[in-house]
């Protein structure tokens, strides 16, 4: 009966296992030790042998999930909404009007200045 490896699915298929090999030109006994260690913990096959079928992982060749959204959505250039749409819920987007108001508000609180306060009143009034 074949040994099952719960956390190594690549080893559960005997075809994926690499055969034991020892490097040449080693000191006496090193090759035997190397073979024994490979028997204790078998090595999985090469990554090229374990590549999943195209489309099974949702690769770059899959169809778009947002066909009506421009490819430049989220960028600061081109069609579609800008970087402000990338902000997490409850946060304002960097470079947005709300971000500017928050930054001026923080600067006015930290460095009270009539010009900053006037700018803040103007920004909040619009």
N, C-alpha and C positions, 0 to 999 in steps of 0.2 A: 504494500500500500504506500502510495506517495505521501510525503510529508506535506501538510498544508501550512502555508505561511499567512497568518491573518493580516499582518500589516505590510506584506510584500506581495501584492497581486501579480507582479511581474514574474514571480517565481512559481506560482501555482500551475502554470502551463510549462511542462517539461521542455517544450520546443523553444521557450524563451531563455532557458538557462545556458550560460556560456560553459564550455568545457574547461576543465582544470588545465592550467598551463603553468610551467615554471620558466623563469628567465634563465638563459644560458650563461655560463661563465661565472657562476656563483661559487662561494667557498663550499667545502664539503659539508653536507647535511642541510644547507640552506634551501635547496630545491625541495627536499622532502618536507621540511617545515612549511614551506610555502604551499605545497600541495595539500597538506593536512589542514591548514587554515582555510583554504578554499573549500575543502570538504565540509568544514564546520559551518561556514556561512557562505552558501553558494552565491555567485554573482549573477545578476540579471543580464539579459541580452543587451546588445548595443542599442542605443536610443533609436537608431534607424530602423531596427526590427520592431520597435514598439510604437511607431507613429500611428495614431488613430486614422481612420478613414476620413477623407475630406468631407467637411460639413458636419462631422459628428460632434465637434467641439464648438461650433459656431465661429468658424474662421473668418478671415477677411473677405472671402469670396461669397459670403452669405448675402441675402437680400437685405436692404435697409429696413430698419424698424420705424423710421420716420421719413416716409417718402415726400411729404410736403414741406419738410424743413430744409432751408438752404444749407449747403455744406459749410458756409462761413458763420453759422449761428454760434454765438458765444465768443466770437472774435471781435476785435476792435476795428475791423474793416469789413467791407463787403455787405451783402444782404443779410437780413435777419437780425434778431436782437443781439445786443452787445454783451460784454463781460458781466454786466449786472445780473444776467439770468443764471450765472454760475454760482452765485452766492447761496449759502445754505439757508433754509427757512429761518426767518427771524433775524438774519443778518442783512446788511446792505451791501450791494456790490461795490467793489473798489472802483473809484473813479465816478461813481454815480452822484447825483445831486444830493441824495441823503447822506452819502459818505462825506461829501464836502461840508455839509451843514454840521455833521457830527464832529469833524476835525476842527472847524472854526469854533464850535461850541467848547470843545476841550481846550483849545488854545486861549480863548477868551477867559475861561475859568482859571487856567494856570497863569496866564499873563494878562491881567486886567488892563485893557487898553481901549480908549474911546473909539478908535478906528475899527478894532476887531468887533466890538459890540455893535457898532453901526453896520458893519458888514453882515453880522449875524442877523440883525433885525431886517436888513434888506433881503437876505436869502430866505428867511422864514416867512416873510411877507409875500413872496412871489408864489 
